[in-house]
């Protein structure tokens, strides 16, 4: 039996890779491909990405924490954000591989392509006119160009994990320095591109 479902009725995997016994199914993000396939990142659970067709039928699973160090190409640890990247002629899946401190690119078939450098703890994506903004829990927001090169890092406070925790837990809003980020989870462009 299956004891958990996503809010839209898509079922988690029963007894297959991606639904690991004893690990709660805790998805963090979804992305939809041009053909209607739905990619679901189990970011706070098994670290697998599960793919369903447009009719919510299971297709395949990929990722997970891997067999070696967990940092091999294709291994994921907290795939927190997903985006189907349509900036080139062949769509690819961008995955914010947060705990591995990187972004990975995958073919829509689930095959790993490469690693995008320049982030520390990426957690989300938003694209506008070829530029992607990536909130980074390590105190900054990264802006990437069409080739996934870093244009700039915004508001990089360079806090240690302990400093970031102390600031987040403080009830004194005066400890938040102007122009610096503390664990940004999301960022988007507005209608004017800001």
Secondary structure, 3 states (H helix, E strand, C coil): CCCCECCCCCECCCCCCCCCCCCCCCCCEEEECCCCCEEEECCCCCCEEEEECCCCCEEEEEECCCCCCCCCCCCCCCEEEEEEECCCCCCEEEEEEHHHCEEEEEECCCCEEEEECCCCCECCCEEECCEEEEEECCCEEEEECCCCCEEEEECCCCCCHHHHHHHHHCCCHHHCCCCCCCCCCCCCCCCCCC
